[in-house]
Each structure stands twice: as structure tokens, then as C-alpha cells.
Amino acid sequence: MNMGCGGYGSGMGMTTAPAPAISPASGTYPTPLTVSIQDGLQGATIYVTVDGSMPTLSSPIYRGPFTITQSAKVQAIAVVNGYSTSPVGVANFTLQ
């Protein structure tokens, strides 16, 4: 774990933000499926994709639980002041 002294400015810190937790876990579920994402840091902005593409700062911002109706690869990153951008959280959902 990187225990840097942190920094100032958006996403420019030495410590990496934790990867967002996507719930439920990867797996096969009946359709529709409600997906939620959480990050352990207060004030984190979470960017999410559901099409398998890598999330970036241009991706949609997660604003609360959402429903998917077809199989999807959900990926998310967290950005917090004083931290570097998180690793990508990933969940693969197969819907029946």
C-alpha cells in the first residue's frame, strides 16, 4: 500500500484512492439487475462505464444505483482531491 504524504489538487496526490466496490459481485443474475457502487473515501467522484470501455474523467458520473437489463461489464474509477485516481473496479454480469 502506498502511504505517501498526499498532495493538493484534483487527483494529484501520492496516495492512490481505493478502487470502487461494485455490488453485487460478478456473476449470473435474473434480469433486470440493480447495480450500486461505493467508494471508501468521503467526497469521491465515481466515473462509470457499462459497455466494457475503460472509465475516464469523461465517463458518466455515478449518481446512485442503476438498473441493467442485459449482460454487461461494469467498470468504475474514483477521483478524490488529494489522491491519485483509483484502480478500476470491475464486475461482469451475465443476465438471464
ChimeraX commands (.cxc) that place a marker at each C-alpha (Angstrom):
marker #1 position 0.00,0.00,0.00 radius 0.5
marker #1 position 1.34,3.41,-0.94 radius 0.5
marker #1 position 1.42,5.59,2.16 radius 0.5
marker #1 position 2.58,8.81,0.54 radius 0.5
marker #1 position 2.08,12.14,2.24 radius 0.5
marker #1 position -0.78,13.08,-0.08 radius 0.5
marker #1 position -0.95,16.16,-2.21 radius 0.5
marker #1 position -3.14,19.00,-3.29 radius 0.5
marker #1 position -5.24,19.45,-6.38 radius 0.5
marker #1 position -7.67,17.16,-8.11 radius 0.5
marker #1 position -6.29,13.66,-8.41 radius 0.5
marker #1 position -2.68,14.68,-7.91 radius 0.5
marker #1 position -1.97,13.07,-4.52 radius 0.5
marker #1 position 0.64,10.50,-3.74 radius 0.5
marker #1 position -1.80,8.05,-2.14 radius 0.5
marker #1 position -4.00,6.10,-4.53 radius 0.5
marker #1 position -7.74,6.24,-3.88 radius 0.5
marker #1 position -9.30,2.82,-3.22 radius 0.5
marker #1 position -11.00,1.10,-6.13 radius 0.5
marker #1 position -14.78,1.48,-6.09 radius 0.5
marker #1 position -16.73,-1.54,-4.83 radius 0.5
marker #1 position -19.39,-2.71,-7.27 radius 0.5
marker #1 position -22.34,-4.60,-5.83 radius 0.5
marker #1 position -23.47,-7.27,-6.39 radius 0.5
marker #1 position -20.34,-9.24,-7.23 radius 0.5
marker #1 position -19.68,-10.56,-10.73 radius 0.5
marker #1 position -21.98,-13.42,-11.64 radius 0.5
marker #1 position -25.16,-14.59,-13.35 radius 0.5
marker #1 position -28.41,-12.93,-12.31 radius 0.5
marker #1 position -32.03,-12.68,-13.45 radius 0.5
marker #1 position -32.88,-9.56,-15.42 radius 0.5
marker #1 position -33.26,-6.72,-14.50 radius 0.5
marker #1 position -30.36,-6.20,-12.08 radius 0.5
marker #1 position -29.80,-3.17,-9.86 radius 0.5
marker #1 position -26.12,-2.25,-9.53 radius 0.5
marker #1 position -24.64,0.01,-6.87 radius 0.5
marker #1 position -21.13,1.37,-6.46 radius 0.5
marker #1 position -19.43,2.64,-3.31 radius 0.5
marker #1 position -16.06,4.15,-2.53 radius 0.5
marker #1 position -14.45,4.28,0.91 radius 0.5
marker #1 position -13.45,7.94,0.69 radius 0.5
marker #1 position -15.73,10.82,1.59 radius 0.5
marker #1 position -16.40,13.12,-1.36 radius 0.5
marker #1 position -15.21,10.71,-4.05 radius 0.5
marker #1 position -16.48,11.24,-7.57 radius 0.5
marker #1 position -17.07,7.89,-9.27 radius 0.5
marker #1 position -16.95,7.59,-13.05 radius 0.5
marker #1 position -18.62,4.50,-14.53 radius 0.5
marker #1 position -18.98,2.64,-17.82 radius 0.5
marker #1 position -21.24,-0.30,-18.62 radius 0.5
marker #1 position -20.10,-1.04,-22.19 radius 0.5
marker #1 position -16.77,-2.65,-21.34 radius 0.5
marker #1 position -14.77,0.50,-22.09 radius 0.5
marker #1 position -12.22,1.83,-19.60 radius 0.5
marker #1 position -13.71,4.62,-17.45 radius 0.5
marker #1 position -12.10,8.05,-17.70 radius 0.5
marker #1 position -12.77,11.52,-16.34 radius 0.5
marker #1 position -15.04,11.98,-19.37 radius 0.5
marker #1 position -17.23,8.98,-18.47 radius 0.5
marker #1 position -20.66,9.40,-16.86 radius 0.5
marker #1 position -20.61,10.22,-13.15 radius 0.5
marker #1 position -22.24,7.64,-10.88 radius 0.5
marker #1 position -25.18,9.26,-9.08 radius 0.5
marker #1 position -26.86,6.26,-7.46 radius 0.5
marker #1 position -27.97,2.68,-8.09 radius 0.5
marker #1 position -28.88,1.89,-11.69 radius 0.5
marker #1 position -30.56,-0.98,-13.49 radius 0.5
marker #1 position -29.09,-3.06,-16.29 radius 0.5
marker #1 position -31.26,-5.27,-18.50 radius 0.5
marker #1 position -28.59,-7.10,-20.48 radius 0.5
marker #1 position -25.22,-8.67,-19.74 radius 0.5
marker #1 position -22.62,-6.00,-19.05 radius 0.5
marker #1 position -19.10,-5.33,-17.85 radius 0.5
marker #1 position -19.40,-2.52,-15.29 radius 0.5
marker #1 position -16.20,-0.61,-14.57 radius 0.5
marker #1 position -15.62,2.34,-12.26 radius 0.5
marker #1 position -12.86,4.65,-11.04 radius 0.5
marker #1 position -12.86,7.03,-8.08 radius 0.5
marker #1 position -11.34,10.50,-8.03 radius 0.5
marker #1 position -10.82,12.39,-4.76 radius 0.5
marker #1 position -8.96,15.61,-4.01 radius 0.5
marker #1 position -5.54,14.81,-2.58 radius 0.5
marker #1 position -5.39,11.27,-4.00 radius 0.5
marker #1 position -4.33,9.82,-7.32 radius 0.5
marker #1 position -7.05,8.18,-9.39 radius 0.5
marker #1 position -8.13,4.77,-8.10 radius 0.5
marker #1 position -7.56,1.44,-9.78 radius 0.5
marker #1 position -10.50,0.27,-11.87 radius 0.5
marker #1 position -13.24,-1.65,-10.06 radius 0.5
marker #1 position -14.76,-4.27,-12.38 radius 0.5
marker #1 position -17.80,-6.53,-12.25 radius 0.5
marker #1 position -19.01,-8.80,-15.06 radius 0.5
marker #1 position -22.71,-9.54,-15.10 radius 0.5
marker #1 position -24.45,-12.21,-17.16 radius 0.5
marker #1 position -28.20,-11.64,-17.16 radius 0.5
marker #1 position -30.75,-14.32,-17.93 radius 0.5
marker link #1:1,2 radius 0.2
marker link #1:2,3 radius 0.2
marker link #1:3,4 radius 0.2
marker link #1:4,5 radius 0.2
marker link #1:5,6 radius 0.2
marker link #1:6,7 radius 0.2
marker link #1:7,8 radius 0.2
marker link #1:8,9 radius 0.2
marker link #1:9,10 radius 0.2
marker link #1:10,11 radius 0.2
marker link #1:11,12 radius 0.2
marker link #1:12,13 radius 0.2
marker link #1:13,14 radius 0.2
marker link #1:14,15 radius 0.2
marker link #1:15,16 radius 0.2
marker link #1:16,17 radius 0.2
marker link #1:17,18 radius 0.2
marker link #1:18,19 radius 0.2
marker link #1:19,20 radius 0.2
marker link #1:20,21 radius 0.2
marker link #1:21,22 radius 0.2
marker link #1:22,23 radius 0.2
marker link #1:23,24 radius 0.2
marker link #1:24,25 radius 0.2
marker link #1:25,26 radius 0.2
marker link #1:26,27 radius 0.2
marker link #1:27,28 radius 0.2
marker link #1:28,29 radius 0.2
marker link #1:29,30 radius 0.2
marker link #1:30,31 radius 0.2
marker link #1:31,32 radius 0.2
marker link #1:32,33 radius 0.2
marker link #1:33,34 radius 0.2
marker link #1:34,35 radius 0.2
marker link #1:35,36 radius 0.2
marker link #1:36,37 radius 0.2
marker link #1:37,38 radius 0.2
marker link #1:38,39 radius 0.2
marker link #1:39,40 radius 0.2
marker link #1:40,41 radius 0.2
marker link #1:41,42 radius 0.2
marker link #1:42,43 radius 0.2
marker link #1:43,44 radius 0.2
marker link #1:44,45 radius 0.2
marker link #1:45,46 radius 0.2
marker link #1:46,47 radius 0.2
marker link #1:47,48 radius 0.2
marker link #1:48,49 radius 0.2
marker link #1:49,50 radius 0.2
marker link #1:50,51 radius 0.2
marker link #1:51,52 radius 0.2
marker link #1:52,53 radius 0.2
marker link #1:53,54 radius 0.2
marker link #1:54,55 radius 0.2
marker link #1:55,56 radius 0.2
marker link #1:56,57 radius 0.2
marker link #1:57,58 radius 0.2
marker link #1:58,59 radius 0.2
marker link #1:59,60 radius 0.2
marker link #1:60,61 radius 0.2
marker link #1:61,62 radius 0.2
marker link #1:62,63 radius 0.2
marker link #1:63,64 radius 0.2
marker link #1:64,65 radius 0.2
marker link #1:65,66 radius 0.2
marker link #1:66,67 radius 0.2
marker link #1:67,68 radius 0.2
marker link #1:68,69 radius 0.2
marker link #1:69,70 radius 0.2
marker link #1:70,71 radius 0.2
marker link #1:71,72 radius 0.2
marker link #1:72,73 radius 0.2
marker link #1:73,74 radius 0.2
marker link #1:74,75 radius 0.2
marker link #1:75,76 radius 0.2
marker link #1:76,77 radius 0.2
marker link #1:77,78 radius 0.2
marker link #1:78,79 radius 0.2
marker link #1:79,80 radius 0.2
marker link #1:80,81 radius 0.2
marker link #1:81,82 radius 0.2
marker link #1:82,83 radius 0.2
marker link #1:83,84 radius 0.2
marker link #1:84,85 radius 0.2
marker link #1:85,86 radius 0.2
marker link #1:86,87 radius 0.2
marker link #1:87,88 radius 0.2
marker link #1:88,89 radius 0.2
marker link #1:89,90 radius 0.2
marker link #1:90,91 radius 0.2
marker link #1:91,92 radius 0.2
marker link #1:92,93 radius 0.2
marker link #1:93,94 radius 0.2
marker link #1:94,95 radius 0.2
marker link #1:95,96 radius 0.2
view
